[in-house]
Amino acid sequence: VASITVYGAPWCPDCRRAKQFLSEQRISYDWVDIDADPLGGAEFVREKNAGKQIIPTIVFEDGSFLVEPENAELAQKLGITMQAGRSHFDLIVIGGGPTGLTASMYAAREGIDALVIERSALGGNAGVTERVDNFPGFPDGISGAELAERFTEQARRYGVEMLSAVGVEGIRTDEDGCVEVTTGTGDVYTSRAAIVATGSSYRRLGVEGEDDLIGAGIHYCATCDGPFYKGASEVMVIGGGNSAIEEGLFLTRFSQKVVVVARGELTASALLREKVQDDPRFEIITDAEVDGFEKGDDGRLGSVTIHHSGETSVRHPAGVFVFIGLTPNTDFLSGRLDLDERGFVVTDPTFATSMPGVFAAGDCRAGSTKQMGSAAGEGITALLMARNHLERMGEVAAHVAS
Ligand SMILES: Cc1cc2nc3c(=O)[nH]c(=O)nc-3n(C[C@H](O)[C@H](O)[C@H](O)COP(=O)(O)OP(=O)(O)OC[C@H]3O[C@@H](n4cnc5c(N)ncnc54)[C@H](O)[C@@H]3O)c2cc1C
């Protein structure tokens, strides 16, 4: 049973933001749509707000509540650490996914004093993966959430300082080779080396209606939002790669039917294709384009228009899950570090970027394999390379001596 209840409505952008924040932090909550709640959700909200209907109103286990909170306020309430105890470190790791957490754990073991700054929740994409069957050492597989928790726990055990719900917005080096990192909360941290481990995000379709309906019928993470569709007669998955099919299989736990819409043929592995091709719960539409999404009367997703075999058709799935690839989380590096044409960070064979003292590893790095095992491995390599850099600068020895 969730200990947090969010009272809101599907048309309310602040409700969507708050729900997204909680989902990103992997905090479970109950959702009460006050427009549709027969149990008096709207009256409850008015009662809490001196007669006014202000949403989201978020009620916590101890009965306390927040009204229209900013993410920072919500983070504070939830005990999330958003500020470090000091401002200078040997190493700053930007991004707390498998790459960053592995690098930071190795750093602590090497006596390198590291700060991890994570924009969302520690664990990165590992945390939103339903099941990981190919991470070495787990012969029976492991849930992504548990693996993310284990990465985080191991870094914590070594005393790594970690911030979450704090994004890095700027990075530069000064004439002495000191790296300066600025966060979205306005804090500035300095170090002698940094590792960029910001991974990648789900790509959006970029069609009409999409942005407006995110969280109100359009989703990018079945693990986070799939359970909202318990008992649905149909959900739609857009994309034909491994992630799309894996997430489609997961969605069959909730929805009677999963319609897969792929631009070309399915590109998922043969094993995954076999799993769905003759499964009566799946309808596969290939060579199709999504034209746009329309809002229903309730402000949620009403319909999806697709283009297929020269014809346009309109479908009415309860929800749509988009899995069409990854965009590197490197916008804040643009003009600072060399990026390739798709925005991935260019490194030399030692994972050094074009900015002295700054290394990059994992899913945000050009040429990386986008796998969790290699992400952890790249985190280790980047850390050892950063260590060499710190040694050359006399930083590690100075730190160990002090
Ligand atoms: C749905 C799905 C299923 C997958 N299944 C598997 C699988 O079964 N097996 C497998 O091996 N791999 C799988 N992967 C891939 C695997 O999750 C990634 O390869 C791995 O997580 C990459 O690790 P990373 O740390 O480089 O990046 P990420 O995991 O993406 O972590 C990067 C972190 O950096 C943070 N960040 C981004 N920008 C900033 C910023 N400006 N400031 C601070 N922090 C920032 C992000 O919030 C994120 O937490 C899957 C991926 C997805 C999306």
The ligand as a MOL file (V3000), in Angstrom:
LIG
                    3D

  0  0  0     0  0            999 V3000
M  V30 BEGIN CTAB
M  V30 COUNTS 53 58 0 0 0
M  V30 BEGIN ATOM
M  V30 1 C 13.8250 0.2120 -20.7610 0
M  V30 2 C 15.2680 -0.1690 -20.7230 0
M  V30 3 C 15.6360 -1.4980 -20.5710 0
M  V30 4 C 16.9840 -1.8640 -20.5200 0
M  V30 5 N 17.3080 -3.1730 -20.3510 0
M  V30 6 C 18.6090 -3.5350 -20.2510 0
M  V30 7 C 18.9750 -4.8800 -20.0060 0
M  V30 8 O 18.1280 -5.7660 -19.8460 0
M  V30 9 N 20.2980 -5.1770 -19.9490 0
M  V30 10 C 21.2760 -4.2390 -20.1200 0
M  V30 11 O 22.4630 -4.5760 -20.0480 0
M  V30 12 N 20.9500 -2.9490 -20.3530 0
M  V30 13 C 19.6550 -2.5810 -20.4150 0
M  V30 14 N 19.3160 -1.2760 -20.6510 0
M  V30 15 C 20.3970 -0.2860 -20.8440 0
M  V30 16 C 20.9950 0.1440 -19.5180 0
M  V30 17 O 19.9520 0.5660 -18.6520 0
M  V30 18 C 21.9790 1.2710 -19.7510 0
M  V30 19 O 22.9880 0.8120 -20.6260 0
M  V30 20 C 22.6300 1.7430 -18.4770 0
M  V30 21 O 21.6830 2.1390 -17.5150 0
M  V30 22 C 23.5430 2.9350 -18.7870 0
M  V30 23 O 24.0730 3.4370 -17.6130 0
M  V30 24 P 24.5440 4.9720 -17.5210 0
M  V30 25 O 24.8830 5.1820 -16.0860 0
M  V30 26 O 25.5800 5.2270 -18.5300 0
M  V30 27 O 23.2880 5.8200 -17.9470 0
M  V30 28 P 21.8590 5.9560 -17.2540 0
M  V30 29 O 21.4370 4.6750 -16.6750 0
M  V30 30 O 21.0130 6.6030 -18.2700 0
M  V30 31 O 22.1350 6.9640 -16.0520 0
M  V30 32 C 22.5130 8.2960 -16.2790 0
M  V30 33 C 22.0320 9.1360 -15.1440 0
M  V30 34 O 22.4760 10.4890 -15.3140 0
M  V30 35 C 21.4440 11.3780 -14.9220 0
M  V30 36 N 21.6140 12.6720 -15.5820 0
M  V30 37 C 21.3440 13.0020 -16.8580 0
M  V30 38 N 21.6200 14.2980 -17.0890 0
M  V30 39 C 22.0680 14.8000 -15.9250 0
M  V30 40 C 22.5050 16.0790 -15.5180 0
M  V30 41 N 22.5410 17.1100 -16.3670 0
M  V30 42 N 22.8860 16.2550 -14.2370 0
M  V30 43 C 22.8730 15.2190 -13.3600 0
M  V30 44 N 22.4590 13.9780 -13.6970 0
M  V30 45 C 22.0740 13.7670 -14.9700 0
M  V30 46 C 20.1770 10.6660 -15.3560 0
M  V30 47 O 19.0520 11.1200 -14.6120 0
M  V30 48 C 20.5180 9.1970 -15.0700 0
M  V30 49 O 20.0890 8.7910 -13.7850 0
M  V30 50 C 17.9910 -0.8830 -20.6680 0
M  V30 51 C 17.6270 0.4600 -20.8260 0
M  V30 52 C 16.2950 0.8200 -20.8460 0
M  V30 53 C 15.9400 2.2650 -20.9990 0
M  V30 END ATOM
M  V30 BEGIN BOND
M  V30 1 1 1 2
M  V30 2 1 2 3
M  V30 3 2 2 52
M  V30 4 2 3 4
M  V30 5 1 4 5
M  V30 6 1 4 50
M  V30 7 2 5 6
M  V30 8 1 6 7
M  V30 9 1 6 13
M  V30 10 2 7 8
M  V30 11 1 7 9
M  V30 12 1 9 10
M  V30 13 2 10 11
M  V30 14 1 10 12
M  V30 15 2 12 13
M  V30 16 1 13 14
M  V30 17 1 14 15
M  V30 18 1 14 50
M  V30 19 1 15 16
M  V30 20 1 16 17
M  V30 21 1 16 18
M  V30 22 1 18 19
M  V30 23 1 18 20
M  V30 24 1 20 21
M  V30 25 1 20 22
M  V30 26 1 22 23
M  V30 27 1 23 24
M  V30 28 2 24 25
M  V30 29 1 24 26
M  V30 30 1 24 27
M  V30 31 1 27 28
M  V30 32 2 28 29
M  V30 33 1 28 30
M  V30 34 1 28 31
M  V30 35 1 31 32
M  V30 36 1 32 33
M  V30 37 1 33 34
M  V30 38 1 33 48
M  V30 39 1 34 35
M  V30 40 1 35 36
M  V30 41 1 35 46
M  V30 42 1 36 37
M  V30 43 1 36 45
M  V30 44 2 37 38
M  V30 45 1 38 39
M  V30 46 1 39 40
M  V30 47 2 39 45
M  V30 48 1 40 41
M  V30 49 2 40 42
M  V30 50 1 42 43
M  V30 51 2 43 44
M  V30 52 1 44 45
M  V30 53 1 46 47
M  V30 54 1 46 48
M  V30 55 1 48 49
M  V30 56 2 50 51
M  V30 57 1 51 52
M  V30 58 1 52 53
M  V30 END BOND
M  V30 END CTAB
M  END
